[in-house]
Amino acid sequence: MTKQFVIVGAGPAGMRAAEQLVAAGQRPIVIDEAQRFGGQIYRQPPAEFKRARADLYGFEAHRASAVLDRFEALLPQIDYRPNTLVWQVEPGVLQTLNAGRSSAVPFDALILAAGATDRVLPFPGWTLPGVVTLGAAQVALKYQACLIGPRVVFAGTGPLLYLVAWQYASHGGQVAAVLDTAPFAAKLRALPKMLARSSVAAKGAYFLARLRLAGVPVHGGVTLLRAEGERRVSGLRWRRGRTEHLVPCDAIGVGHGLRSETQLADLAGCAFAFDPLDQAWLPTRDAAGRSSVRGVYLAGDGAAVLGADAAELSGARAALAALQDTVQPTSMDEAARLERESLVHVAFRHGMETAFALPQRWAAEAPDDLIVCRCEEITAGELRACVRDTGTREINRLKALTRIGMGRCQGRMCAPAAARLLAEAAGCALPDVGRLRGQAPVKPLPIHLLRDAVAADVVPPEERDD
Ligand SMILES: Cc1cc2nc3c(=O)[nH]c(=O)nc-3n(C[C@H](O)[C@H](O)[C@H](O)COP(=O)(O)OP(=O)(O)OC[C@H]3O[C@@H](n4cnc5c(N)ncnc54)[C@H](O)[C@@H]3O)c2cc1C
């Protein structure tokens, strides 16, 4: 029996899910807005660039080759749709955008493997040209072989901080400093849990050691004070203890870990729960990846940020669950193995949260004139005033009253920071402010599509009954 399986995301989770479905005789549709498959970690440059995988992926080159080559071999057996954005999920059907045209894609089973994006806690000056996220800095290097500037500061916290800094240093970039808002002592405290994946922990130690050997100043436990500059960033002012420093630079890569892309799960109607590890609301799922909505499955970093290897496992597991529920019984031994192997990644993630803890006092210390929502230019002071004047304690109410999260990014960039500020201003815990509800379209659409959609909905007066 064939059923229509649709996978959103051709990263490690989506690629492994497709492989599992093909092995069971299905022909899944795999949709990804990117030009080429691979997702974030195995992002491929345009085909004409001809760059060696060792240069692109470093330690991960071997794994990247295995994953990418296996998916390449699957292409004749799947319906792969690159450059295609899923912008709406309705019961049994996705709305997609490709080359300016919208199409409806029906499904019997949907595997959401939409990955993650940078989480940023803003600091004064972060909207200056030249300040980008850590992920964007890496995309520039991996996809376009470009540096974001000749002399770059990397700031914030999380494993990407050291990885991207080292990637820049080893590709000829001048890394002016690495400024980690989490203290080094936290890394030592995290060590026992991080030994759950000792080879990954060793890679982190390697990046740090190589940066130091290359003479890059690396500081932990810092507070980011201000990106300086008039028309473009020219330096980063930071503090440790009571001493302030200014490091000149032409660009800043900043990030504080990752946040799961959950908007499609939200549009699908999945139930959410607050996850203390991610400090975010995540769609709930069982160990197999089944969401609360029948026929919708969750895999990879979009379900919980556990890294690429865990994404592969959860992608394969979700595909088995979808097969089991839809067409045929599947191997329970294989399912149990995938679930068992995933556990080690959860243990490791606990270590990461200790090592790269978010700055606890960020919301309390954010100045009133700090822009939190860069789409709508809404400041921390405006959010605080709204809480004070209206007594609101709920994030969707804050959105309605201030327009935070209503701009181009639909809250994907500002929501984690806005929720923290709201909780601080209202004097409540982070889970109590709730989560921003997803709205279609998840990303901006060409206006003619909306015009066409409205026209299709409008019944001409002569055809009306009344
Ligand atoms: C910018 C960035 C860089 C990273 N670099 C590294 C790294 O170098 N090393 C490392 O270990 N980890 C890295 N990570 C973490 C890493 O993303 C993963 O752990 C891993 O790639 C997760 O795999 P995944 O399949 O869950 O998601 P991803 O690899 O993120 O793949 C998700 C895919 O879904 C697609 N997608 C999302 N939304 C839609 C939509 N609405 N419509 C259509 N397609 C959609 C995306 O285009 C993407 O290709 C990075 C994360 C980010 C955000």
The ligand as an SDF file (V2000), in Angstrom:
LIG
                    3D

 53 58  0  0  0  0  0  0  0  0999 V2000
   23.0290   28.3450   10.9800 C   0  0  0  0  0  0  0  0  0  0  0  0
   23.3580   27.0680   11.7010 C   0  0  0  0  0  0  0  0  0  0  0  0
   24.5840   26.4650   11.5230 C   0  0  0  0  0  0  0  0  0  0  0  0
   24.8760   25.2690   12.1560 C   0  0  0  0  0  0  0  0  0  0  0  0
   26.1030   24.7100   11.9710 N   0  0  0  0  0  0  0  0  0  0  0  0
   26.4210   23.5850   12.6330 C   0  0  0  0  0  0  0  0  0  0  0  0
   27.7130   23.0090   12.4980 C   0  0  0  0  0  0  0  0  0  0  0  0
   28.5490   23.5100   11.7580 O   0  0  0  0  0  0  0  0  0  0  0  0
   27.9920   21.8910   13.2050 N   0  0  0  0  0  0  0  0  0  0  0  0
   27.0580   21.3040   14.0220 C   0  0  0  0  0  0  0  0  0  0  0  0
   27.3390   20.2860   14.6400 O   0  0  0  0  0  0  0  0  0  0  0  0
   25.8200   21.8200   14.1470 N   0  0  0  0  0  0  0  0  0  0  0  0
   25.4950   22.9510   13.4910 C   0  0  0  0  0  0  0  0  0  0  0  0
   24.2640   23.5010   13.6560 N   0  0  0  0  0  0  0  0  0  0  0  0
   23.2750   22.7570   14.4210 C   0  0  0  0  0  0  0  0  0  0  0  0
   22.6250   21.8650   13.3410 C   0  0  0  0  0  0  0  0  0  0  0  0
   21.6650   22.6030   12.6690 O   0  0  0  0  0  0  0  0  0  0  0  0
   22.0930   20.6030   13.6070 C   0  0  0  0  0  0  0  0  0  0  0  0
   22.2290   19.9970   14.7860 O   0  0  0  0  0  0  0  0  0  0  0  0
   21.5520   19.7220   12.4920 C   0  0  0  0  0  0  0  0  0  0  0  0
   21.7800   20.2810   11.2470 O   0  0  0  0  0  0  0  0  0  0  0  0
   20.0830   19.4900   12.7330 C   0  0  0  0  0  0  0  0  0  0  0  0
   19.5670   18.7360   11.6980 O   0  0  0  0  0  0  0  0  0  0  0  0
   18.0310   18.8600   11.3040 P   0  0  0  0  0  0  0  0  0  0  0  0
   17.8080   17.9270   10.1800 O   0  0  0  0  0  0  0  0  0  0  0  0
   17.1880   18.7420   12.4940 O   0  0  0  0  0  0  0  0  0  0  0  0
   17.8440   20.3550   10.8060 O   0  0  0  0  0  0  0  0  0  0  0  0
   18.5970   21.2290    9.7360 P   0  0  0  0  0  0  0  0  0  0  0  0
   19.9040   20.6930    9.3830 O   0  0  0  0  0  0  0  0  0  0  0  0
   18.5270   22.6290   10.2560 O   0  0  0  0  0  0  0  0  0  0  0  0
   17.6470   21.1240    8.4480 O   0  0  0  0  0  0  0  0  0  0  0  0
   16.3610   21.6970    8.4410 C   0  0  0  0  0  0  0  0  0  0  0  0
   15.9900   21.9870    7.0060 C   0  0  0  0  0  0  0  0  0  0  0  0
   14.6220   22.4010    6.9810 O   0  0  0  0  0  0  0  0  0  0  0  0
   14.4760   23.4080    6.0200 C   0  0  0  0  0  0  0  0  0  0  0  0
   13.2990   24.1990    6.3930 N   0  0  0  0  0  0  0  0  0  0  0  0
   13.0520   24.8020    7.5740 C   0  0  0  0  0  0  0  0  0  0  0  0
   11.8550   25.4160    7.5470 N   0  0  0  0  0  0  0  0  0  0  0  0
   11.3420   25.1810    6.3160 C   0  0  0  0  0  0  0  0  0  0  0  0
   10.1310   25.5830    5.6830 C   0  0  0  0  0  0  0  0  0  0  0  0
    9.1820   26.3100    6.3120 N   0  0  0  0  0  0  0  0  0  0  0  0
    9.9190   25.2050    4.3890 N   0  0  0  0  0  0  0  0  0  0  0  0
   10.8550   24.4520    3.7370 C   0  0  0  0  0  0  0  0  0  0  0  0
   12.0270   24.0510    4.2920 N   0  0  0  0  0  0  0  0  0  0  0  0
   12.2510   24.4180    5.5780 C   0  0  0  0  0  0  0  0  0  0  0  0
   15.7660   24.2080    6.0900 C   0  0  0  0  0  0  0  0  0  0  0  0
   16.0320   24.8600    4.8620 O   0  0  0  0  0  0  0  0  0  0  0  0
   16.7990   23.1190    6.4000 C   0  0  0  0  0  0  0  0  0  0  0  0
   17.4650   22.6700    5.2450 O   0  0  0  0  0  0  0  0  0  0  0  0
   23.9350   24.6840   13.0140 C   0  0  0  0  0  0  0  0  0  0  0  0
   22.6920   25.2990   13.1960 C   0  0  0  0  0  0  0  0  0  0  0  0
   22.4040   26.4810   12.5570 C   0  0  0  0  0  0  0  0  0  0  0  0
   21.0620   27.1330   12.7730 C   0  0  0  0  0  0  0  0  0  0  0  0
  1  2  1  0
  2  3  1  0
  2 52  2  0
  3  4  2  0
  4  5  1  0
  4 50  1  0
  5  6  2  0
  6  7  1  0
  6 13  1  0
  7  8  2  0
  7  9  1  0
  9 10  1  0
 10 11  2  0
 10 12  1  0
 12 13  2  0
 13 14  1  0
 14 15  1  0
 14 50  1  0
 15 16  1  0
 16 17  1  0
 16 18  1  0
 18 19  1  0
 18 20  1  0
 20 21  1  0
 20 22  1  0
 22 23  1  0
 23 24  1  0
 24 25  2  0
 24 26  1  0
 24 27  1  0
 27 28  1  0
 28 29  2  0
 28 30  1  0
 28 31  1  0
 31 32  1  0
 32 33  1  0
 33 34  1  0
 33 48  1  0
 34 35  1  0
 35 36  1  0
 35 46  1  0
 36 37  1  0
 36 45  1  0
 37 38  2  0
 38 39  1  0
 39 40  1  0
 39 45  2  0
 40 41  1  0
 40 42  2  0
 42 43  1  0
 43 44  2  0
 44 45  1  0
 46 47  1  0
 46 48  1  0
 48 49  1  0
 50 51  2  0
 51 52  1  0
 52 53  1  0
M  END
$$$$
